[in-house]
Every structure is written in structure tokens, then in C-alpha cells.
């Protein structure tokens, strides 16, 4: 009997791929540092190491680079990766807790909350990229444009992203077909709304009972 698709089954496929990758590395006798030097895509050792952990399904370019560096069969690598990826997608569509909402188009974004919703949806649509994977995608010559700590704070809703960080995030996810200018406009609208909301909040606070009296007392004291 075949296995019924389940969260455990999805994990098994990811683990099977990771185990195969680890076996390739052992047979090749290479360190992750040595592998990183041989990959044409220039993946960091940490990226290759995470691909062989089995906690998630890595992106295909990473699997391809890993297998190539170790002399593995690219056909087998592709088949295993496709199977793991398709199972993840089927689980996401079957479970409300995993399924992501569609990415909100930038022209419909007017508030920071809508911008955050779009960023979270992009992360899911890109395959559930981890913060480290996003950081690696935006790293050049040892400098990253998407620090994982900053991006994490943004995705948790603790802060609004800087405009350039948003653009680098969109590019790293690679799922939006909207031009960069459309996302810059979306950020401008969300930031304008944030400033308007902040101004109204301060105005409401000044107009609260006792606030005006306190203000005049402070002026007289000064």
C-alpha cells in the first residue's frame, strides 16, 4: 500500500533528499567550504549545510550545485527534489494552517498591514524561504542586503521595512511579476498612511481629557 500524504510523509521526503545529499558529500570526501569553492553559483557553505539538514526542502539551484560539486546524478537529484516539493505544495493546499494567502498586488496596497501581508505571502509562495535563505540570496561579496534579524523583525510586524529592503525582499523571493516601481509606490502609500495614523494618534492623545490642562501647566511651569 502506498503512503497516505501527511505531514510525516512530507518530512520523510525532505529527510530522504537530505540523507542522499549527505551521502554524496561523504563519498566525495569534501567539506562544505570546499564545496562552496567549486559551485559556480557561489553558494555559501552555510547554505549547502542547511540543504542537507532535512528540515525543509531547499531550492533547486542549491540542490543542483550540491550534487554537481559531489559528482552526483543530477537526474536523481531533480526527481527527489520535485517529489519533495510537490508533496509540500499538496500539504499546503490541503491544510488551512499551511496554505498561504495569494500575494496582494502592489497597486492594491495602501497600509503597512497590507504591505506586511504581501511580504509574508511572497515568502510562502517562494517555497517558505527561511530568513537565512533570504539573507543568502541577497548576499554579495560577504555583504547582505537582507540581514536575517532585520527581516525577521519586519515579518513579525515589529517594524516597517525600509523601501530598499522591501525591493531586495521582492527580488529575493522572485515570485512577483510587478515592476520595482510599483512596489516603491506601494511602500510610499503605506508609509504615508503610517505617518497619517501616527499624527492622528498624537492628536487624539493631546485632545484626551486632562491632556490640554497638563499641557498648559507644563507651559506655565516652563
N, C-alpha and C positions, 0 to 999 in steps of 0.2 A: 504493500500500500504506500502511496506517496504521502509525503508530509503535508499536513494542513498548514497553510500560511499562518504564521503567528509571529509575535514579537520575538519569540525564541528562535523561530526559523530564520528570521531576518538577521538576528545576531549570529546564528551559525554560519550563514553565507559570508558575512563580513569577517568572521573569525577564520573561515576556510581560506579566504583570499589572503588574509594577513599571515596565516601559517605557511601558505605557499610562498609568499614573498620572503618570509624569514628563512625558509629552507633554501631559496635561491641564493640569499646572501651568505649563508653558511657554506654552501657548495662553492661559491665564488671566492670565499675567504677574504671578503672585503669589509672594511669598516664603513660606517655611514659617511665619514669625512672623505674617504677615498671615492666612494660612490658619487658624492656631490661634485667632486672634481671632474668626473667623467661624463656627467649629464650635460647635454647641450643646452637644456632649458635653464640650467643654473639653479636648480632647487637646493635649498639649504639642507644640511644634514638633519636638522630637526624635523623638516617636512617629510623626508624619507623615513625617518624613525617613526613618526606618527602614522604613516601609511601602513606600517607593519604591526601596529598595536591591536587592530581589530575592533576598536571601539566605535568606528564609523567607517563608511565607505569612502575611500579617498577619491579625488578627482582622477579622471583617466590619464591626463598628461603626467601625473605623478606616478601612477602605476606603470605607465609605458616607460618612463625614464628609469624607474626602479628595475623593471625586468630587463631592459636593454643593458643597463650597467652590469647586471649579473649574468648576462648571456641567456636569459630565459626565453621561453616560447611566447612570442607576442600574441599569437593566435589564442593560446590557452589563457593568457593574461586578460585578453579582451573578453573572452567568453565568461570568465569568472567575474569580471568587473560588471559586465552587463547584467548577469544574473542577480548579483547583489544589489545593483542599482534599481533594477526593475522591481525587485521584491520590496525595497524601501518605498518606492513610489506607490505600490499597491497597498502597503500598510498605511501609508499616509492618507490615501484617498478613502480607505475603509474605516479609519478611526478619527472621530471628531477631535480627539485630543492631539492628533499628529498633523491632521490636514491643515495647510496654511491658507490664508485668505489670498485672493489674487492681488497682485501689485497694483496699487492705486496709481493711475496715470498722473504725471506731474501737473498737467493743466487743471486737474480737479483738486489739487492740494492748496489749502488756504490757511491751515493751522498747524502748530507744532505737533499736535496729536496725530493728524493725518500724515505728516511727514514721517513720524516715528512708525506708524502703521505700515507705510510703504517700505521703509527700510527693513523692518522685521520680515515682511512678506518676501522681499528680494533675497534676504539671507536664506529663507526656507526654499524658495524656488531655485536657488543656485545649488541646492543639494544639502542644505543645512550646514553651510560652511562654519567652521569654528572660528573663534576670534584669532587664533594663531594662524589659521589658513588665510584669513583675510589679510592679516599682517604680512604674511609671506608673499601674497600676491602683489602687495604694494611696496615691496622692498627692493631697493636698487642700490648697489654699492654699499651695502650694510646700513642704509638709512631707510626707515619705513615711513610711509605717509599715512598709515593706519595703525597707530600704536594700539595694541590689544586692550590696554587699560582704558584708554580714552573711548574707543569704540564700544567697549563693554558698558561704560557709564552712559553713553548715548542710547544704546539699545535697552538699557534698564529704565530709561526715561528720566535719568538723573540730571541730564543736561541736554541742551540743543546742540547739534553738531555745527562746527564752523562750515562755511559754504564750501571751502576746498575739500574738507574731509568728506562731505556729502558726495561731491563729484568723484573723489577717489573710491568711495564705497560703491557707488553705482558702477564704476568701471571694473572694480574687483569682482563684483557679483556677476557682471556680464549677462544679465537677463533683461535689462531694459533696452528697448529699441528707440526710446525717445532721445532727441539730441541733448547734448550737455546744456545748451542754453535753456531748454525747457525746465531742467532740474534747478538751474540757477534762479530762474524766475519763481519756481515753486518755493525755494528757500527764501527769496526776498519777501514773498507774500506771508510765509509762516513767521518770519522774523518781524514783519510789520504788525502782524496780529499779536505776537508776543509783546511787543512794545506797547501796543494799544491796550492790551489786557493788563499789563503791569501799571500803566498810567491810570487806568480806571480803578485798579485795586488801591493805589495810593490815594486817589481822590476820594474813594469810599471811606478809607480809613480816616482821612482828615475830616470828613463830614460826619463821622460817628459821634454819638452823644458824649460830651466831655472833651472831645479832641480839640474843638475850637477854643474852649476855655483854657485848656492846657497850653495851647499854642500861644495865646495872648499872655498867659502868666510867664511863659518862657521868654517872650519878647520883653516884657516889663523887667524881668529879672536881669536880662542882658543889658 
